[in-house]
């Protein structure tokens, strides 16, 4: 819902003023500010809520709290220096922002990556995708009162931190990509560590599904909530959330990059009205199922050549 403005320049929500005052015409309706200082909004979002009793009847998001001068900072850094800022734009899966930043410049300059670099970037990107979804799924359970699945999923997230630290030297803000390549090559043991992690993830998800998907409280709190239809969400989301609502859109197929140019099969969208419960299940399946081009990616990795045990770890992969 869009905010309105009256003749005096006041911003309105559903015809109500942006204040906490009780409106005389609707004695049971209140306007309440939620965030940006509230822990749930992480200082990045303000929500102006219209309440009727305990029910939220209207909501207007007030965005713009995460600018942090990123554009101004870019004026005094070169392409490789600025990658450290892209980490901080996305503290949930920072390395994904690294891939997008340098991938955009490489497309602009017409730089072709080596097969080995493409494979490593693809694997790192998929780890970041899983890392992102684990936060979403775990936080959803936590916000609904289920603490244990949150811990299970964050334990696997810590393993992804271990994997990224092994190749980048940084646990949180990785800054792993460079123009036309990477900060450094992977270690000889890293592919085996990734495979071990991928064998672990389905067991974690199975435990979380057993705790959540038949839980009466979890089902009743999600059932019928946040219903969406195809088309309405297409402009704001292109991830599993949108595909769970019937939007036929997957960037890995529609605008393929890296190894997805050859090895990806699109995920089929759901049909009809979908709510929070269906989207939660869709995200679970998205984490559980690896890219369908996993075998070709592995073949590309082997064809690109393994790292020689005696090669210095600090040597860039280009």
C-alpha positions as CSV (number, residue, x, y, z in Angstrom):
1,X,0.0,0.0,0.0
2,X,1.3,3.4,-0.9
3,X,1.4,6.4,1.5
4,X,-0.8,9.4,0.8
5,X,-0.3,13.1,1.4
6,X,-2.9,15.5,2.5
7,X,-3.2,19.3,1.7
8,X,-0.9,20.2,4.6
9,X,1.9,17.8,3.5
10,X,1.3,15.2,6.2
11,X,1.9,11.6,5.1
12,X,-1.1,9.4,5.6
13,X,-1.7,5.7,5.9
14,X,-5.2,4.5,5.0
15,X,-6.4,8.1,5.5
16,X,-4.8,8.2,9.0
17,X,-2.0,10.5,10.1
18,X,1.5,9.2,10.8
19,X,1.1,9.7,14.5
20,X,0.3,7.6,17.5
21,X,-2.8,9.7,18.2
22,X,-6.1,7.9,18.4
23,X,-8.4,8.9,15.5
24,X,-11.8,10.1,16.7
25,X,-13.6,8.7,13.6
26,X,-12.3,5.2,14.3
27,X,-11.9,4.8,18.0
28,X,-10.5,1.2,17.6
29,X,-7.8,2.1,15.1
30,X,-4.3,3.2,16.1
31,X,-1.2,4.1,14.1
32,X,2.1,2.6,15.4
33,X,5.7,3.0,14.4
34,X,7.6,-0.2,14.2
35,X,11.4,0.2,13.7
36,X,13.9,1.2,12.5
37,X,15.5,0.7,16.0
38,X,13.5,-2.4,16.8
39,X,15.7,-5.5,16.7
40,X,13.4,-7.2,14.2
41,X,14.0,-4.5,11.6
42,X,17.8,-4.4,12.1
43,X,17.9,-0.6,11.9
44,X,17.2,-0.8,8.1
45,X,13.4,-0.5,7.9
46,X,10.6,1.5,9.5
47,X,7.0,0.1,9.3
48,X,4.0,2.3,10.0
49,X,1.3,0.0,11.1
50,X,-2.4,0.6,11.4
51,X,-3.8,-1.5,14.2
52,X,-7.3,-2.5,15.1
53,X,-7.0,-4.3,18.4
54,X,-4.2,-6.8,18.0
55,X,-4.8,-7.1,14.2
56,X,-2.6,-5.3,11.7
57,X,-5.0,-3.9,9.1
58,X,-2.6,-1.7,7.1
59,X,1.2,-1.3,6.8
60,X,3.3,1.2,4.9
61,X,7.1,0.4,4.7
62,X,9.4,3.4,5.0
63,X,12.7,2.4,3.4
64,X,16.1,4.1,3.0
65,X,17.9,3.4,6.2
66,X,20.7,1.2,4.7
67,X,22.3,3.7,2.3
68,X,25.4,4.2,4.5
69,X,27.1,6.3,1.8
70,X,28.0,3.3,-0.4
71,X,27.9,5.3,-3.6
72,X,30.1,8.1,-2.1
73,X,32.6,5.6,-0.9
74,X,32.9,4.1,-4.4
75,X,34.2,7.4,-5.7
76,X,37.6,6.9,-4.0
77,X,38.2,3.2,-4.6
78,X,39.0,1.1,-7.6
79,X,37.1,-2.0,-8.6
80,X,39.0,-4.5,-6.5
81,X,39.2,-2.3,-3.5
82,X,35.4,-1.7,-3.5
83,X,34.6,-5.4,-3.2
84,X,35.1,-5.0,0.6
85,X,32.1,-2.7,0.7
86,X,29.9,-5.1,-1.2
87,X,30.3,-7.6,1.7
88,X,28.8,-5.1,4.1
89,X,25.8,-4.6,1.9
90,X,24.7,-8.2,2.5
91,X,25.8,-9.6,5.9
92,X,23.7,-12.7,5.4
93,X,25.5,-14.1,2.3
94,X,28.3,-11.6,1.6
95,X,30.3,-13.6,-1.0
96,X,27.2,-13.5,-3.3
97,X,27.6,-9.7,-3.5
98,X,31.3,-10.2,-4.4
99,X,30.2,-12.4,-7.4
100,X,27.7,-9.9,-8.6
101,X,30.1,-6.9,-8.2
102,X,33.0,-8.3,-10.2
103,X,30.7,-10.3,-12.6
104,X,29.1,-7.0,-13.6
105,X,32.4,-5.4,-14.4
106,X,33.6,-8.4,-16.3
107,X,30.5,-8.3,-18.4
108,X,31.0,-4.6,-19.1
109,X,34.7,-5.1,-20.1
110,X,34.1,-8.4,-22.0
111,X,36.4,-10.4,-19.7
112,X,36.1,-14.2,-20.1
113,X,36.8,-16.3,-17.0
114,X,38.7,-19.5,-17.1
115,X,36.6,-22.7,-16.7
116,X,38.2,-23.4,-13.3
117,X,37.3,-19.9,-12.0
118,X,33.8,-20.3,-13.3
119,X,33.4,-23.6,-11.4
120,X,34.8,-22.3,-8.2
121,X,32.6,-19.2,-8.3
122,X,29.5,-21.3,-9.0
123,X,30.2,-23.5,-6.0
124,X,30.9,-20.5,-3.8
125,X,27.7,-18.9,-5.0
126,X,25.6,-22.0,-4.3
127,X,27.1,-22.2,-0.8
128,X,26.1,-18.5,-0.3
129,X,22.6,-19.3,-1.5
130,X,22.2,-22.1,1.1
131,X,23.7,-19.8,3.7
132,X,21.0,-17.2,2.9
133,X,18.1,-19.7,3.0
134,X,19.2,-21.2,6.3
135,X,18.9,-17.8,7.9
136,X,15.5,-17.3,6.4
137,X,14.2,-20.7,7.5
138,X,15.8,-20.6,10.9
139,X,14.6,-17.1,11.7
140,X,11.1,-17.9,10.5
141,X,11.0,-20.8,13.0
142,X,12.5,-18.7,15.8
143,X,10.0,-15.9,15.3
144,X,7.2,-18.4,15.7
145,X,8.7,-19.8,18.9
146,X,10.6,-22.8,17.6
147,X,14.2,-22.3,18.9
148,X,15.7,-25.7,18.2
149,X,15.4,-25.6,14.3
150,X,17.1,-22.2,14.4
151,X,20.1,-23.7,16.2
152,X,20.3,-26.7,13.9
153,X,20.3,-24.5,10.8
154,X,22.8,-22.1,12.2
155,X,25.1,-25.0,13.0
156,X,25.2,-25.8,9.3
157,X,25.7,-22.1,8.5
158,X,28.8,-22.2,10.7
159,X,30.2,-24.9,8.5
160,X,29.7,-22.7,5.4
161,X,31.7,-20.1,7.3
162,X,34.4,-22.6,7.8
163,X,34.4,-23.5,4.1
164,X,34.6,-19.8,3.0
165,X,37.3,-19.1,5.5
166,X,39.4,-22.0,4.2
167,X,39.6,-20.4,0.7
168,X,39.4,-16.7,1.5
169,X,41.1,-16.3,4.8
170,X,38.2,-14.3,6.2
171,X,35.3,-15.9,8.1
172,X,32.6,-13.3,7.6
173,X,33.5,-10.6,5.1
174,X,35.2,-12.7,2.5
175,X,36.0,-10.3,-0.3
176,X,36.9,-13.4,-2.3
177,X,36.5,-12.3,-6.0
178,X,38.9,-10.1,-8.1
179,X,38.4,-8.7,-11.5
180,X,38.8,-11.6,-13.9
181,X,39.6,-14.1,-11.1
182,X,39.7,-14.8,-7.4
183,X,41.7,-13.7,-4.4
184,X,43.4,-17.2,-4.3
185,X,42.9,-20.7,-5.4
186,X,41.1,-23.3,-3.4
187,X,43.0,-25.8,-1.2
188,X,43.4,-29.4,-2.3
189,X,41.2,-30.6,0.5
190,X,38.4,-28.0,0.0
191,X,36.3,-30.0,-2.6
192,X,36.1,-32.9,-0.2
193,X,35.0,-30.6,2.6
194,X,32.2,-29.2,0.4
195,X,31.0,-32.7,-0.4
196,X,30.9,-33.7,3.2
197,X,28.8,-30.6,4.0
198,X,26.4,-31.4,1.2
199,X,25.9,-34.9,2.6
200,X,25.1,-33.3,6.0
201,X,22.5,-30.7,4.9
202,X,19.7,-33.2,4.1
203,X,19.9,-34.7,7.5
204,X,19.7,-31.3,9.2
205,X,16.7,-30.4,7.0
206,X,15.0,-33.7,7.8
207,X,15.3,-33.0,11.5
208,X,13.9,-29.5,11.1
209,X,11.0,-30.7,9.0
210,X,10.2,-33.4,11.7
211,X,10.1,-30.6,14.3
212,X,8.1,-28.1,12.3
213,X,5.9,-29.3,9.5
214,X,3.6,-31.3,11.6
215,X,3.7,-29.0,14.6
216,X,0.3,-27.6,15.4
217,X,1.5,-24.2,16.5
218,X,3.7,-23.8,13.5
219,X,1.0,-24.8,11.0
220,X,-1.7,-22.6,12.6
221,X,0.5,-19.6,12.6
222,X,1.5,-19.9,8.9
223,X,-1.7,-21.4,7.4
224,X,-3.5,-18.8,5.3
225,X,-1.1,-16.0,6.1
226,X,0.7,-13.7,3.6
227,X,-1.3,-15.0,0.7
228,X,0.1,-13.9,-2.7
229,X,-0.9,-14.3,-6.4
230,X,1.2,-14.6,-9.5
231,X,2.0,-11.2,-11.0
232,X,1.8,-9.1,-7.9
233,X,5.1,-10.4,-6.4
234,X,6.9,-10.6,-9.8
235,X,8.2,-7.1,-9.5
236,X,9.7,-7.4,-6.1
237,X,11.0,-11.0,-5.8
238,X,12.5,-13.5,-8.2
239,X,13.7,-16.1,-5.7
240,X,11.9,-19.3,-4.4
241,X,9.4,-17.0,-2.6
242,X,8.1,-15.8,-6.0
243,X,8.3,-19.2,-7.6
244,X,6.2,-20.6,-4.7
245,X,3.6,-18.0,-5.7
246,X,3.5,-19.2,-9.3
247,X,5.9,-16.7,-10.9
248,X,7.8,-18.4,-13.7
249,X,11.2,-16.8,-13.2
250,X,14.6,-18.1,-12.4
251,X,17.7,-16.0,-13.2
252,X,19.9,-19.1,-13.4
253,X,17.9,-20.2,-16.4
254,X,16.5,-16.9,-17.8
255,X,19.8,-14.9,-17.5
256,X,22.3,-17.7,-16.9
257,X,25.8,-17.0,-15.6
258,X,28.9,-18.9,-14.8
259,X,28.3,-22.7,-15.0
260,X,24.5,-22.2,-15.1
261,X,24.8,-21.3,-18.8
262,X,25.1,-25.1,-19.5
263,X,24.0,-27.0,-16.4
264,X,20.8,-25.6,-15.0
265,X,17.2,-26.9,-15.2
266,X,14.6,-24.4,-13.9
267,X,12.5,-25.1,-10.9
268,X,8.8,-25.5,-11.6
269,X,6.6,-22.9,-10.0
270,X,3.7,-23.7,-7.7
271,X,0.2,-23.1,-8.9
272,X,-2.6,-20.9,-7.5
273,X,-2.7,-18.9,-4.3
274,X,0.3,-19.6,-2.0
275,X,0.8,-18.5,1.6
276,X,3.7,-18.4,4.1
277,X,3.4,-22.1,4.8
278,X,3.9,-23.1,1.2
279,X,6.8,-20.6,0.7
280,X,8.5,-22.0,3.8
281,X,8.3,-25.5,2.3
282,X,9.5,-24.3,-1.1
283,X,12.6,-22.8,0.5
284,X,13.3,-26.1,2.3
285,X,13.2,-28.0,-0.9
286,X,15.4,-25.3,-2.6
287,X,18.1,-25.9,0.0
288,X,17.7,-29.7,-0.1
289,X,18.0,-30.0,-3.9
290,X,21.4,-29.1,-5.5
291,X,21.6,-27.7,-9.0
292,X,20.5,-30.3,-11.5
293,X,23.7,-29.7,-13.4
294,X,25.9,-31.0,-10.5
295,X,27.5,-33.8,-12.6
296,X,28.5,-31.5,-15.5
297,X,29.9,-29.0,-13.0
298,X,32.0,-31.7,-11.5
299,X,33.2,-32.7,-14.9
300,X,34.2,-29.1,-15.7
301,X,36.1,-28.9,-12.4
302,X,38.1,-32.0,-13.2
303,X,38.7,-30.7,-16.8
304,X,39.9,-27.4,-15.5
305,X,42.6,-29.1,-13.5
306,X,43.2,-29.7,-9.8
307,X,45.5,-27.5,-7.7
308,X,49.0,-28.9,-7.5
309,X,49.8,-29.7,-3.9
310,X,53.0,-27.7,-4.1
311,X,51.4,-24.5,-5.5
312,X,51.4,-21.6,-3.0
313,X,48.0,-21.0,-1.6
314,X,48.3,-17.2,-2.1
315,X,48.6,-17.5,-5.8
316,X,45.5,-15.8,-7.5
317,X,43.2,-18.0,-9.5
318,X,42.9,-16.4,-12.9
